[in-house]
Amino acid sequence: MTGGPVPIDCRQAAAQLYEYLDGELTPAADAAVRAHLADCTHCLALCDFEQAYLQFLEARGRARGAPPHVKRRILHELFG
């Protein structure tokens, strides 16, 4: 079976955003998030903001971010 990644919606993309930015997704999940970001300007803007924020924190020697379960809880609260 060939073809592109399985399409995902904004909620699924947001739920995987931090793992995507940290390079922790499987190749299939990474491809799905990349494809979604290529088509969704809202999620792309969110991704760009989060990436800039993480770079800001890293540049100041702060921790890379919250633990994954905290990130998931925050995203769940934001996007339901």
Helices and strands as residue ranges (DSSP letters): H 10-15, H 17-21, H 27-39, H 41-59, H 68-79
